[in-house]
């Protein structure tokens, strides 16, 4: 790594975690929707997958907002 404070590295690591959660959630949600249609699962399972994805996206939004505020306050 090229220098940087521990705080900057921590913010960067948390930012990568948020990005990974968003990407993995999107892929898993799409796969669950496709697989649910192929297997003929009841619609309640689709709602379950939707709510799980919404929870993950909400978590990522909140953590991303906190990271943005922390990085802005550091400047």
Secondary structure, 3 states (H helix, E strand, C coil): CCCCCHHHHHHHHHHHHHHHHHHHHHHHHHHHHHHHHHHCCCHHHHHHHHHHHHHHHHHHHHHHHHHHHHHHHHC
